[in-house]
């Protein structure tokens, strides 16, 4: 069984996905476990001087903690956060089409890092957390290609202004690492975190 620790964890707890993302929902469904979904309501602001990867992990933990207050004794929540990092600068979700154009133009022809963090929590608080990194290399795309992509609407709710699993696939030349991380839900990391929780019980 590919996700044996996650499956064992789901036998002990009702798993809650703490995210509104349909992409994360799809990836977690593919593991075969039963779960429910609760959408967090949290400001996603980077603290002054906060390193990018620590920022992503803190947000995942904060989202899990926020939802943990709604849990019963036999529930466990997965908090998630994904950021795009170019030269140590976090590129978040675009506020408007102009910002999406600027973000995608800055990524064109370059390599950047996608960091997805996960955190597991129950009613008592955070149980464990971690993050995974994947390097993404963009094609050299034209301003017209970028504008046409933005017109589709796909970039507007995504970190870094693109979705690798959708129409934005044309932007990407190659990746070094796990595709799940770029989509926003690294299941191998989740399996490792599930093992960690089980070993501590």
C-alpha positions in Angstrom: 0.0 0.0 0.0 1.5 3.3 -1.1 0.2 5.5 1.7 0.2 2.9 4.5 0.9 5.4 7.4 -1.7 7.9 6.1 -4.2 5.0 5.9 -3.4 4.0 9.4 -3.8 7.5 10.6 -7.1 7.8 8.8 -8.2 4.6 10.7 -7.5 6.4 14.0 -8.8 9.9 13.1 -11.3 11.5 10.9 -9.0 13.5 8.6 -9.8 17.1 7.8 -8.3 18.9 4.8 -7.8 22.5 5.9 -7.8 24.1 2.4 -10.3 25.4 -0.2 -8.0 24.3 -3.1 -9.7 21.9 -5.6 -6.2 20.7 -6.6 -5.4 19.6 -3.0 -8.8 18.0 -2.7 -8.2 15.9 -5.8 -4.7 14.8 -4.7 -5.9 13.8 -1.3 -8.9 11.9 -2.8 -6.4 9.9 -4.9 -4.8 8.5 -1.7 -8.1 6.6 -1.1 -8.7 7.8 2.5 -11.9 9.3 3.8 -11.8 12.9 4.8 -13.8 16.1 5.1 -12.9 19.7 4.2 -12.9 22.9 6.3 -11.7 26.1 4.7 -9.4 28.3 6.9 -9.9 32.0 7.3 -6.5 33.5 7.8 -4.4 36.5 6.7 -1.4 35.3 4.7 1.2 38.0 5.5 4.9 37.4 5.7 6.5 38.9 8.8 9.4 41.4 8.4 12.6 39.5 7.9 10.8 36.1 8.0 12.7 33.6 5.7 10.5 32.3 2.9 10.4 28.6 3.8 9.8 29.4 7.5 7.0 31.6 6.3 5.3 28.8 4.4 5.6 26.4 7.3 4.3 28.9 9.8 1.2 29.6 7.6 0.5 25.9 7.3 0.8 25.6 11.1 -1.4 28.7 11.7 -4.1 27.4 9.3 -4.1 24.0 11.1 -4.2 25.6 14.5 -7.1 27.8 13.5 -9.2 24.8 12.3 -8.1 22.7 15.3 -10.3 24.7 17.5 -13.3 23.3 15.6 -12.2 19.7 15.9 -13.6 16.8 18.0 -11.3 14.5 19.9 -11.1 12.0 17.0 -10.3 14.5 14.2 -7.0 15.6 12.8 -6.5 18.5 10.4 -4.0 19.0 7.6 -2.9 22.7 7.2 -1.3 23.6 3.9 0.5 26.5 2.3 2.4 26.9 -1.0 4.7 29.8 -2.0 6.8 30.6 -5.0 10.3 31.9 -4.3 12.5 33.8 -6.8 15.9 34.9 -5.6 14.7 34.6 -2.0 11.6 36.8 -2.7 8.2 35.3 -2.1 5.8 35.8 -5.1 2.3 35.4 -3.8 -1.1 35.4 -5.4 -1.5 38.4 -7.7 -3.8 41.2 -6.6 -4.7 42.1 -10.2 -3.9 41.4 -13.8 -1.0 43.9 -13.9 0.7 42.2 -10.9 0.1 38.7 -12.5 1.9 40.0 -15.7 4.8 41.4 -13.7 5.2 38.1 -11.7 5.1 35.9 -14.8 7.4 38.2 -16.7 9.9 38.0 -13.8 9.8 34.2 -13.9 10.1 33.8 -17.7 13.3 32.0 -18.7 14.4 31.5 -15.1 14.5 28.9 -12.4 12.5 29.4 -9.2 11.5 27.3 -6.1 8.1 26.1 -5.1 7.8 25.4 -1.4 4.7 23.6 0.0 4.4 23.2 3.7 2.0 20.8 5.6 1.1 20.8 9.3 -0.9 18.2 11.2 -2.9 19.2 14.3 -5.5 17.8 16.6 -7.6 19.6 19.3 -4.5 19.8 21.5 -2.4 21.7 18.9 0.3 21.1 16.3 1.5 17.5 16.1 4.1 17.9 13.4 4.9 19.9 10.3 7.4 20.2 7.4 7.9 21.4 3.9 9.1 20.2 0.5 10.9 22.1 -2.3 10.8 21.7 -6.0 12.8 23.7 -8.6 10.8 24.9 -11.6 12.4 26.1 -14.8 10.3 28.4 -17.0 10.4 28.7 -20.7 11.2 32.1 -22.3 7.6 33.1 -23.1 6.5 36.3 -24.9 4.5 39.2 -23.3 1.6 38.2 -25.7 1.6 34.6 -24.4 1.6 35.9 -20.8 -1.3 38.3 -21.5 -3.3 35.6 -23.2 -2.8 33.3 -20.3 -3.8 36.0 -17.8 -7.0 36.6 -19.9 -8.0 33.0 -19.1 -8.3 33.9 -15.5 -6.3 30.9 -14.3 -3.4 32.8 -12.7 -5.5 34.9 -10.4 -5.8 32.6 -7.4 -2.4 30.9 -7.5 0.9 31.6 -5.9 3.3 32.7 -8.6 0.4 33.4 -10.9 0.4 30.0 -12.6 -1.0 26.5 -12.4 1.3 23.8 -13.7 -1.5 21.2 -13.9 -3.7 23.5 -16.0 -3.3 25.9 -19.0 -0.1 27.2 -17.3 1.8 24.0 -18.2 3.1 25.7 -21.4 5.1 28.0 -19.2 7.2 25.2 -17.7 10.3 23.8 -19.3 11.1 21.3 -16.6 11.0 20.6 -12.9 13.5 19.1 -10.5 11.6 17.4 -7.7 8.1 16.4 -6.9 5.2 17.6 -9.1 2.8 17.3 -6.1 4.7 20.1 -4.4 4.2 22.4 -7.3 0.5 21.6 -7.4 0.4 22.3 -3.7 0.0 19.0 -1.8 3.1 16.8 -1.5 1.7 13.4 -0.6 5.1 11.8 0.1 5.6 14.5 2.7 2.2 13.9 4.2 3.0 10.2 4.4 6.2 11.0 6.3 4.3 13.3 8.7 1.7 10.6 9.3 4.4 8.1 10.2 5.9 10.7 12.6 2.6 11.2 14.3 1.9 7.4 14.6 5.4 6.7 16.0 4.9 9.3 18.8 1.6 7.7 20.0 
